[in-house]
């Protein structure tokens, strides 16, 4: 028991495969996802700061780096399952919170427990940093599915998750960083060469056009 166990459990994040149970050309793990989300959040925060918004960088980095720590206990749950209903999502969140709280009580020194309860709590909230985390998380998921679609993976789940991810990102189109993503990054992404390009472009443009409808 103690911090040794916390450090030891970090390696478990490397063994947790995202989107389990489906054929993938490239396996992504939770540890890599957390790193990528942090890097994406850094860019999004930079855009927000450039446009005059104050970014709490300490909060943003802590939210991004720690946002999937609970998956050490639950594993990665497929997006369509986790978000099938508000009640189910709430139940998953409650289980994760209870398991993280128990872990902190057992393994983190008492004098640091309050700090880690705040640090490891759900980071997606109404703050600018929480909104950036929500977007960064879905951008990485979008790119994971884009990579499979680009390699002609026939599994329809990847198109479904791509669409759900983009729709979630669009919910934050009031952010300068999301406007930048829509106007500059998505068009560049769609110029890459891949076979199901027309279908993906059609899906993407349909979601983007709904924003202006």
PLY file of the C-alpha trace (Angstrom):
ply
format ascii 1.0
element vertex 213
property float x
property float y
property float z
element edge 212
property int vertex1
property int vertex2
end_header
0.00 0.00 0.00
1.11 3.55 -0.65
2.47 5.70 -3.47
4.44 2.70 -4.72
1.11 1.16 -5.76
0.07 4.40 -7.48
3.28 4.49 -9.50
2.98 0.78 -10.25
-0.62 1.10 -11.47
0.39 3.76 -14.00
1.87 0.98 -16.13
-1.58 -0.59 -16.31
-2.68 2.34 -18.47
-0.33 1.05 -21.18
-2.11 -2.31 -21.17
-5.62 -0.87 -21.49
-6.58 -0.98 -25.15
-9.08 1.57 -26.39
-12.17 0.39 -28.29
-11.62 -3.24 -27.22
-13.23 -6.17 -29.00
-13.06 -4.70 -32.51
-10.55 -5.38 -35.27
-8.16 -2.45 -35.61
-5.12 -1.90 -37.77
-3.52 0.07 -34.95
-4.10 -0.48 -31.24
-4.28 2.62 -29.04
-3.81 2.41 -25.29
-5.10 4.68 -22.54
-1.63 5.93 -21.56
-0.91 7.13 -25.10
-4.39 8.63 -25.34
-3.83 10.66 -22.15
-0.56 12.02 -23.55
-2.13 12.93 -26.90
-5.12 14.60 -25.26
-2.73 16.70 -23.17
-0.82 17.79 -26.30
-4.05 18.58 -28.16
-5.38 20.51 -25.14
-2.14 22.48 -25.10
-2.73 23.61 -28.69
-6.40 24.43 -28.07
-5.43 26.42 -24.98
-2.84 28.30 -27.02
-5.53 29.32 -29.53
-7.84 30.47 -26.73
-5.07 32.48 -25.08
-4.12 34.05 -28.42
-7.71 35.28 -28.76
-7.62 36.95 -25.36
-9.07 34.26 -23.12
-7.36 33.53 -19.81
-6.27 29.90 -19.52
-5.45 28.27 -16.19
-2.64 26.12 -17.55
-2.09 24.19 -14.33
-5.75 23.21 -14.27
-5.78 22.36 -17.97
-2.72 20.12 -17.80
-3.97 18.33 -14.69
-7.41 17.76 -16.21
-6.00 16.46 -19.49
-3.29 14.25 -18.01
-5.56 12.65 -15.41
-8.88 12.48 -17.25
-8.89 8.71 -17.85
-7.14 7.51 -14.69
-10.35 5.78 -13.54
-10.08 3.40 -16.49
-7.39 1.58 -14.51
-10.33 0.14 -12.59
-13.05 -0.04 -15.26
-11.21 -0.47 -18.54
-12.17 1.47 -21.66
-15.90 1.42 -22.36
-16.93 1.95 -25.98
-18.30 5.45 -26.61
-21.67 4.31 -28.05
-22.23 2.12 -24.98
-21.10 4.66 -22.40
-23.27 7.40 -23.87
-26.28 5.25 -24.78
-28.33 7.09 -22.18
-27.83 9.82 -19.62
-28.71 7.39 -16.85
-26.09 4.87 -17.99
-23.42 7.56 -18.31
-24.26 8.80 -14.80
-23.99 5.25 -13.45
-20.58 4.69 -15.07
-19.36 8.02 -13.67
-20.57 7.12 -10.19
-18.76 3.77 -10.26
-15.56 5.44 -11.47
-15.73 8.12 -8.77
-16.25 5.56 -6.02
-13.35 3.39 -7.18
-10.99 6.34 -7.50
-12.01 7.62 -4.06
-11.37 4.19 -2.53
-7.97 4.01 -4.24
-7.00 7.44 -2.91
-8.06 6.49 0.62
-5.99 3.30 0.46
-2.87 4.38 -1.42
-2.32 8.15 -1.24
-0.74 9.57 1.95
-3.40 11.24 4.08
-1.86 14.70 3.83
-2.18 14.61 0.02
-5.56 12.92 -0.32
-7.60 16.13 -0.68
-5.23 17.28 -3.43
-5.57 14.02 -5.34
-9.35 13.90 -4.92
-9.50 17.22 -6.73
-6.83 16.22 -9.23
-8.44 12.91 -10.20
-12.06 14.02 -10.21
-14.06 14.38 -13.44
-12.34 17.18 -15.35
-15.03 17.93 -17.93
-16.98 20.86 -16.56
-18.20 24.30 -17.62
-14.85 26.01 -17.06
-12.82 26.93 -20.14
-10.30 24.25 -19.19
-13.05 21.65 -18.76
-14.50 22.51 -22.16
-11.07 22.30 -23.79
-10.64 18.85 -22.24
-13.98 17.70 -23.68
-12.93 18.86 -27.14
-9.37 17.48 -26.94
-10.66 14.08 -25.81
-12.99 13.86 -28.81
-10.39 15.17 -31.26
-8.06 12.31 -30.36
-10.93 9.83 -30.69
-11.79 11.41 -34.05
-8.22 10.85 -35.23
-8.16 7.28 -33.94
-11.25 6.44 -36.00
-10.02 8.50 -38.96
-6.87 6.37 -39.03
-8.94 3.17 -39.23
-11.25 4.59 -41.91
-8.22 5.76 -43.88
-6.86 2.20 -43.81
-10.24 0.91 -45.11
-11.26 -0.86 -41.93
-14.75 -2.17 -42.83
-16.06 -2.04 -39.24
-19.01 0.43 -39.28
-18.39 1.32 -35.62
-15.52 3.59 -36.67
-17.77 5.70 -38.90
-20.30 5.84 -36.07
-17.73 6.99 -33.50
-16.22 9.46 -35.99
-19.65 11.02 -36.43
-20.41 11.08 -32.69
-17.01 12.62 -31.93
-17.44 15.39 -34.48
-20.97 16.13 -33.27
-19.65 16.47 -29.71
-16.87 18.79 -30.84
-19.46 20.92 -32.65
-21.30 21.48 -29.38
-18.35 23.66 -28.36
-18.20 25.75 -31.54
-18.46 28.92 -29.44
-14.79 28.34 -28.56
-12.17 30.02 -30.73
-10.14 26.81 -30.68
-13.04 24.78 -32.07
-13.64 27.36 -34.80
-9.96 27.03 -35.67
-10.32 23.24 -35.77
-13.37 23.46 -38.04
-11.99 26.09 -40.39
-8.35 25.04 -40.66
-7.71 21.51 -39.43
-10.69 19.51 -40.71
-10.27 20.75 -44.32
-6.60 19.71 -44.18
-7.58 16.30 -42.79
-10.05 15.72 -45.61
-7.44 16.42 -48.30
-5.51 13.29 -47.31
-5.74 10.34 -49.69
-7.94 7.45 -48.64
-10.56 5.25 -50.30
-13.85 6.00 -48.46
-13.11 9.71 -48.80
-16.41 10.74 -50.38
-18.50 9.07 -47.67
-16.43 10.58 -44.87
-16.50 14.01 -46.51
-20.27 13.77 -46.90
-20.71 12.82 -43.23
-18.36 15.58 -42.10
-19.94 18.29 -44.23
-23.43 17.27 -43.13
-22.47 17.76 -39.47
-20.68 21.05 -40.18
-23.60 22.38 -42.24
-26.02 21.61 -39.41
-23.99 24.08 -37.36
-24.97 26.83 -39.75
-28.57 25.65 -40.18
0 1
1 2
2 3
3 4
4 5
5 6
6 7
7 8
8 9
9 10
10 11
11 12
12 13
13 14
14 15
15 16
16 17
17 18
18 19
19 20
20 21
21 22
22 23
23 24
24 25
25 26
26 27
27 28
28 29
29 30
30 31
31 32
32 33
33 34
34 35
35 36
36 37
37 38
38 39
39 40
40 41
41 42
42 43
43 44
44 45
45 46
46 47
47 48
48 49
49 50
50 51
51 52
52 53
53 54
54 55
55 56
56 57
57 58
58 59
59 60
60 61
61 62
62 63
63 64
64 65
65 66
66 67
67 68
68 69
69 70
70 71
71 72
72 73
73 74
74 75
75 76
76 77
77 78
78 79
79 80
80 81
81 82
82 83
83 84
84 85
85 86
86 87
87 88
88 89
89 90
90 91
91 92
92 93
93 94
94 95
95 96
96 97
97 98
98 99
99 100
100 101
101 102
102 103
103 104
104 105
105 106
106 107
107 108
108 109
109 110
110 111
111 112
112 113
113 114
114 115
115 116
116 117
117 118
118 119
119 120
120 121
121 122
122 123
123 124
124 125
125 126
126 127
127 128
128 129
129 130
130 131
131 132
132 133
133 134
134 135
135 136
136 137
137 138
138 139
139 140
140 141
141 142
142 143
143 144
144 145
145 146
146 147
147 148
148 149
149 150
150 151
151 152
152 153
153 154
154 155
155 156
156 157
157 158
158 159
159 160
160 161
161 162
162 163
163 164
164 165
165 166
166 167
167 168
168 169
169 170
170 171
171 172
172 173
173 174
174 175
175 176
176 177
177 178
178 179
179 180
180 181
181 182
182 183
183 184
184 185
185 186
186 187
187 188
188 189
189 190
190 191
191 192
192 193
193 194
194 195
195 196
196 197
197 198
198 199
199 200
200 201
201 202
202 203
203 204
204 205
205 206
206 207
207 208
208 209
209 210
210 211
211 212
